[in-house]
């Protein structure tokens, strides 16, 4: 599917209730972790970390931290990355969800409690930048600015979306995934009565999840568009870029863009 529609997602709207947004993000984190969505891109991140000499991932737009734990633990199995650390950041921080991840994985995962703008990251926050399941939220101009900020600060970056942008994924978002959400919600941690209320009594979380999940796929940048954004963000060709789709052995795909400074571009 090459079509990209810049529709809106409710979770992006400033007025959207935080309790509903948190419930949606908690579900997304649970599913990404349970399905090991981002395991196919571990070798790509390993290559980027080796090329840049970084031993910290700086996750932008972290949401509830979906995918972070599995990817970090997989990377730390490599001897050269056994000291890897991860810092979670977001424009809308979720310290309650992050605290759970940090405690369970101390000292591997920590977080920045203050809002962080992915388009202008403070230089004090260093590391190889990652964006899981969030890059599609940015319209082309903002997406280009996000990549340009990484280039300007000479920071490697990886953009990862847990879909291959296929019509079948939209069908799943309307059929299988809502049923799964109803089944797994009681097992999501941290436990929240509000999550149960807005899932089973007033089912706003499932309804908004269906809409945002569908729009996410329609807004997702295919690999050729990701590369075009990267080239505009890096007009001097300081970085080496690659984009594509990584596939799970059991079928699902991850769309990705990774880039890091060329050898003669390091500061």
Secondary structure, 3 states (H helix, E strand, C coil): CCCCCCCCCHHHCCCCCHHHHHHHHHHHHHHHHHHCCCHHHHHHHHHHHHHHCCCEEEECCCCCCCCHHHHHHHHCCCHHHCCCEEEECCCCCCHHHHHHHHHHCCCCEEECCCCCCCCCCCCCCCCEEEEECCHHHCCHHHHHHHHHHHHHCCCCEEEEECCCCCHHHHHHHHCHHHHHHHHHHHHCCCCCHHHHHHHHHCCHHHHHHHHHHHHHHHHCCCHHHHHHHHHHHCCCCCEEEEEEEEECCCCCEEEEEEEEECHHHCC
